[in-house]
Amino acid sequence: MKLNFVVFLCVLMLSSCASKKDIWYIQDAGENNTAQINFQQTTIQPNDILKIDVETLVPEAAQPYNKVTNANQFSLLAFQLDGYLVSEEGNIIFPVLGEIALANLTMNEAEVKIKDLLVEGGHLKNPTVRVRVVNAKVTVLGEVNQPGTYNFSEQNITLLQALGYAGDLTINGKRDDVIITRDVDGVRTITHINLTNTDFMNSEYFYIKPNDTIIVNQNKPRVTNSGYVTGLTTLLAVATVALSSIIILSR
């Protein structure tokens, strides 16, 4: 009876432990330590909020094409409130020009399109147009230290940066099967990422797109623990009581 219990205890403890293969990131970094970086252009999607600035050599000439922001309110929230909301059809309403279709264009393509409309329509000569998304965000859920939704203003952030915003994965996070959901051009995709090797760094999911959702599920040791006991201290306490009972009963 004692032997059977000891064997059961050992099996239980081993099944509750995670190896370095479960918790180390990019374990093949020594083999793949150099690669070309391929930055990805984000395309404009419905519900994006755009900040659009038009400038010319004569500032007064560009005033009708710019929204005026209070000098004391230069904040992300102020830019979002004063920005151009992309409709479900992919359009914005721009001063003087009216409705403009921008869905699925990159920022550079949107800038060129607005500039051409201003020049070809005889509105401005040689204007400079800048377009930027001001409500870019990523949601991180599951086995991370600080799950939530995080705004970012950079043109490109990586999957690792997004996980860094959420305080990194907990020790119980499943590193070899991180899920990313993405909505682009009216199509939702769900993909699985393995953070324990470098392959994901060369995929289209290495760079996060606005409105991506990252889901980190529990790893096998955590799931196993949840079915028995919730911590090593509790496990040892149970084992101590069980062994004491066996000793007493065997006398």
C-alpha positions as CSV (number, residue, x, y, z in Angstrom):
1,M,0.0,0.0,0.0
2,K,2.8,2.4,0.9
3,L,4.6,1.6,-2.4
4,N,1.5,2.2,-4.4
5,F,0.9,5.6,-2.8
6,V,4.5,6.7,-3.3
7,V,4.3,5.8,-7.0
8,F,1.1,7.7,-7.3
9,L,2.6,10.7,-5.6
10,C,5.6,10.7,-7.8
11,V,3.5,10.4,-11.0
12,L,1.3,13.2,-9.8
13,M,4.2,15.6,-9.1
14,L,6.0,14.8,-12.4
15,S,2.8,15.4,-14.4
16,S,2.5,18.8,-12.6
17,C,5.9,20.0,-13.6
18,A,6.8,22.0,-16.7
19,S,10.1,21.4,-18.5
20,K,12.2,24.0,-20.1
21,K,10.7,23.0,-23.5
22,D,7.3,24.3,-22.2
23,I,8.5,27.7,-20.9
24,W,11.5,28.9,-22.8
25,Y,10.9,31.3,-25.8
26,I,12.6,30.9,-29.2
27,Q,14.7,27.9,-28.2
28,D,16.3,27.6,-31.7
29,A,17.6,31.2,-31.6
30,G,21.2,29.9,-31.8
31,E,20.4,28.3,-35.2
32,N,18.4,31.2,-36.6
33,N,20.0,34.3,-35.2
34,T,19.9,36.4,-38.4
35,A,16.9,37.2,-40.6
36,Q,15.7,40.0,-42.9
37,I,13.0,42.1,-41.3
38,N,9.9,42.5,-43.4
39,F,7.8,45.4,-42.1
40,Q,4.1,45.2,-42.9
41,Q,1.9,48.0,-44.0
42,T,-1.4,48.3,-42.0
43,T,-4.5,48.8,-44.2
44,I,-7.4,51.0,-43.2
45,Q,-10.4,49.1,-41.9
46,P,-14.0,50.0,-40.8
47,N,-14.2,51.6,-37.4
48,D,-10.6,53.0,-37.6
49,I,-10.3,56.6,-36.5
50,L,-7.9,58.6,-38.7
51,K,-6.0,61.7,-38.0
52,I,-5.5,63.5,-41.3
53,D,-3.3,66.7,-41.7
54,V,-3.1,68.8,-44.8
55,E,-0.3,71.3,-45.2
56,T,0.7,73.8,-47.9
57,L,3.3,76.5,-48.3
58,V,0.5,79.0,-47.5
59,P,-1.0,77.7,-44.2
60,E,-4.2,79.7,-44.6
61,A,-5.0,77.9,-47.8
62,A,-5.1,74.5,-46.0
63,Q,-7.2,75.6,-43.1
64,P,-10.6,74.5,-44.7
65,Y,-9.2,70.9,-45.0
66,N,-8.1,70.5,-41.4
67,K,-10.0,70.0,-38.2
68,V,-9.0,72.5,-35.5
69,T,-7.8,70.9,-32.3
70,N,-7.7,72.9,-29.1
71,A,-4.0,73.6,-28.3
72,N,-4.6,72.5,-24.7
73,Q,-6.1,69.2,-25.7
74,F,-3.3,67.5,-27.6
75,S,-4.0,64.0,-26.3
76,L,-4.8,60.7,-27.8
77,L,-8.4,61.0,-26.7
78,A,-8.7,64.4,-28.3
79,F,-7.3,63.1,-31.6
80,Q,-9.8,60.3,-31.5
81,L,-12.8,62.6,-30.8
82,D,-11.7,64.9,-33.6
83,G,-10.6,62.2,-36.0
84,Y,-12.3,60.7,-39.1
85,L,-14.3,57.6,-38.3
86,V,-14.2,55.0,-41.2
87,S,-17.7,53.8,-41.8
88,E,-18.7,50.2,-42.3
89,E,-18.6,50.8,-46.0
90,G,-15.0,52.0,-45.7
91,N,-15.6,55.7,-46.2
92,I,-14.9,59.0,-44.4
93,I,-16.5,62.4,-44.8
94,F,-13.7,64.9,-45.5
95,P,-14.1,68.7,-45.5
96,V,-14.9,70.2,-48.9
97,L,-14.1,66.9,-50.7
98,G,-17.0,65.0,-49.1
99,E,-17.1,61.2,-49.0
100,I,-13.8,59.4,-49.7
101,A,-13.4,55.6,-49.9
102,L,-10.2,54.6,-48.0
103,A,-10.9,51.0,-46.9
104,N,-8.1,48.5,-47.5
105,L,-5.6,51.3,-48.5
106,T,-2.3,51.6,-46.6
107,M,-1.5,54.9,-45.0
108,N,0.7,55.9,-47.9
109,E,-1.9,55.0,-50.4
110,A,-4.6,57.1,-48.5
111,E,-2.2,60.0,-48.4
112,V,-1.6,59.9,-52.2
113,K,-5.4,59.5,-52.9
114,I,-6.4,62.6,-50.8
115,K,-3.5,64.6,-52.3
116,D,-4.5,63.7,-55.8
117,L,-8.2,64.7,-55.1
118,L,-7.0,68.1,-53.7
119,V,-4.7,68.8,-56.7
120,E,-6.9,67.4,-59.5
121,G,-9.9,69.2,-58.1
122,G,-8.0,72.5,-58.1
123,H,-8.3,72.9,-54.4
124,L,-4.6,73.2,-53.4
125,K,-1.2,73.2,-55.1
126,N,1.4,70.7,-54.0
127,P,-0.1,69.9,-50.6
128,T,1.4,67.5,-48.0
129,V,-1.0,65.0,-46.6
130,R,-0.4,62.8,-43.5
131,V,-2.7,60.0,-42.4
132,R,-2.5,58.0,-39.2
133,V,-4.7,55.6,-37.3
134,V,-5.2,56.9,-33.7
135,N,-7.3,54.2,-32.2
136,A,-5.0,51.2,-32.9
137,K,-5.4,48.6,-30.1
138,V,-4.7,45.0,-29.3
139,T,-6.5,42.7,-26.8
140,V,-4.5,40.1,-24.8
141,L,-6.4,37.5,-22.8
142,G,-5.7,34.4,-20.8
143,E,-2.6,33.3,-18.9
144,V,-0.8,36.7,-18.9
145,N,0.0,38.8,-15.9
146,Q,-2.1,41.8,-17.0
147,P,-4.8,40.8,-19.4
148,G,-6.6,43.7,-21.1
149,T,-6.9,46.0,-24.2
150,Y,-3.9,48.1,-25.0
151,N,-3.6,51.1,-27.3
152,F,-0.5,51.7,-29.4
153,S,0.6,54.5,-31.7
154,E,3.5,52.9,-33.5
155,Q,3.1,51.9,-37.2
156,N,4.3,48.4,-36.3
157,I,4.4,46.5,-33.0
158,T,5.4,42.8,-32.7
159,L,3.6,40.0,-31.0
160,L,6.3,39.9,-28.3
161,Q,5.8,43.7,-27.7
162,A,2.0,43.1,-27.3
163,L,2.6,40.3,-24.8
164,G,5.0,42.7,-23.1
165,Y,2.2,45.2,-22.7
166,A,0.3,42.5,-20.8
167,G,3.2,41.8,-18.5
168,D,4.4,38.6,-20.2
169,L,2.9,35.1,-20.0
170,T,2.6,33.6,-16.6
171,I,4.5,30.4,-15.9
172,N,1.2,28.6,-16.7
173,G,0.9,30.1,-20.1
174,K,0.9,27.7,-23.1
175,R,3.8,29.1,-25.1
176,D,3.7,26.6,-28.0
177,D,0.1,27.4,-28.9
178,V,-0.8,31.1,-28.7
179,I,-3.9,32.0,-30.6
180,I,-4.4,35.1,-32.6
181,T,-7.7,36.2,-34.1
182,R,-7.6,38.9,-36.9
183,D,-10.3,40.7,-38.9
184,V,-9.1,42.1,-42.2
185,D,-11.1,43.0,-45.3
186,G,-14.2,41.5,-43.8
187,V,-12.6,38.1,-43.2
188,R,-11.8,36.6,-39.7
189,T,-8.7,34.4,-39.4
190,I,-7.6,32.4,-36.4
191,T,-4.0,31.1,-36.2
192,H,-1.8,29.3,-33.8
193,I,1.6,30.6,-32.9
194,N,4.5,28.6,-31.3
195,L,6.7,31.0,-29.3
196,T,9.2,28.3,-28.5
197,N,10.9,28.6,-31.9
198,T,11.7,31.4,-34.4
199,D,9.3,30.3,-37.2
200,F,6.6,32.8,-36.1
201,M,9.1,35.7,-36.6
202,N,9.0,35.1,-40.4
203,S,5.2,34.9,-40.6
204,E,2.6,37.6,-41.2
205,Y,1.6,37.3,-37.6
206,F,4.9,38.5,-36.1
207,Y,3.6,42.1,-36.5
208,I,0.3,42.9,-34.8
209,K,-2.5,44.6,-36.7
210,P,-5.0,46.9,-35.0
211,N,-7.9,45.0,-33.3
212,D,-6.0,41.7,-33.1
213,T,-6.9,39.5,-30.2
214,I,-4.2,37.3,-28.5
215,I,-5.3,34.4,-26.4
216,V,-2.9,32.5,-24.1
217,N,-4.4,29.2,-22.8
218,Q,-3.2,27.3,-19.8
219,N,-0.4,24.8,-20.3
220,K,-0.7,21.1,-19.6
221,P,0.8,21.2,-16.0
222,R,-1.6,23.9,-15.1
223,V,-4.6,22.0,-16.5
224,T,-3.4,18.9,-14.7
225,N,-3.0,20.7,-11.4
226,S,-6.5,22.1,-11.6
227,G,-7.8,18.5,-11.6
228,Y,-6.1,17.6,-8.4
229,V,-4.6,20.3,-6.2
230,T,-3.8,23.9,-6.9
231,G,-0.2,24.2,-5.5
232,L,2.9,22.4,-4.4
233,T,2.3,23.5,-0.8
234,T,-1.1,21.9,-0.8
235,L,0.2,18.8,-2.5
236,L,2.9,18.4,0.2
237,A,0.4,18.9,3.0
238,V,-1.9,16.2,1.5
239,A,1.0,13.9,1.1
240,T,2.1,14.4,4.7
241,V,-1.3,13.7,6.1
242,A,-1.7,10.6,3.9
243,L,1.7,9.3,5.0
244,S,1.0,9.9,8.6
245,S,-2.3,8.1,8.3
246,I,-0.6,5.1,6.7
247,I,2.0,4.9,9.4
248,I,-0.6,5.1,12.1
249,L,-2.8,2.5,10.5
250,S,0.1,0.1,9.9
251,R,1.0,-0.1,13.5
